[in-house]
């Protein structure tokens, strides 16, 4: 199950830095959660960190993205593998200049 942020969000900025998957970003009016990156913190923490810090309790389960714990674990593993692949590729370098 991915989480979602409702219109009750007050844009307090506390949830975004807590997300270990960088799934939270500012939307047009309030923060939003990318369901492709949200694992409800499975693989990182026992509880979703954004839910823990939200002062207005506006982060429920997204009924459009219901997933079981096994599916969330598989998503976590894919995200970790993708992150390792990017890290092992190293920084992009500029082509040598013609001097």
N, C-alpha and C positions, 0 to 999 in steps of 0.2 A: 504494500500500500504506500503510495506516495502521499505526502502531506500537501496541504494547500494553505494559502493565507487568504483570509476573507476580507471583505471591505471594512471590517471593524479595525483593521490595522491602523495604528497611529504613526507609522513611519518613525519609530523610535530608534532604529538602527542597531538594536541589540542582537537580532537573530542572524543577520548576514555573516558576521565574523565567526559565529559559533558553528556554522555548517562545515563539517569536514570534507564534504564533496563539492563545495562551491556551487550548490544547487539554488541558492537564494540570491536574487538580484532585484534591483529596483525596477518596478514596472511603470506604466504610465501614471498611475495614481497612488499605488502602494506596492509593497514588496510582493514578489511572486516566487514560486518554487518550481524549478524545472523537474517534472516527473521522471525524466530520463536519467537524472543525476541523484534524485532523492532515494536513499535507502533506509530512511527513518533511523539513521545512524547505526544500522546493523553493520557489524564489522569494526565499528569504532567505539560505540558506547552502548550501555544497556537501555538508555532512554533517548528519544530524540532531543537533541540539545536546544533546538529552536523553541520547542514546546516548553522546555524547562525555564527558559529565560524570558518568554513573552509575558509582558505585564498585563495584557488585555485578553489573553487566552483566545486568540483568533487563528489558531493553527490546528484545524481538524484533519482527519483522514480525507483525502480526495476521493469521493465516490466514483469518479471517472477512471481512477487508477488503483484499483484494489489488487494488492499482491500479498502472497503469503510470505512467511519468514524465509523459506527456502529460495523463493524468487528474489527477494531483497538481497540475500546472501550472494546469489549468482550475479546480480547487478553490481554489488560491491566488488566482487572479484574481477568483473570486466573493467570496471572503472580503475581498479588498482593496476591491472595489466596495461591498460591504455596509458596510464600515468607513467609507468615504468618504461614503456616503449618511447614515449616522448622524452623522458629524462635520458635514456641511453642514446638517443639520436644526437644529443648535445646541442649547443647553441648554433644557430644559423650564422654562417660567416659570409661577409661580403666578398664578391669576386675581387681578385687583385686588380688594382688600378693600372692602367697603361701609363707608365711614366717615361 
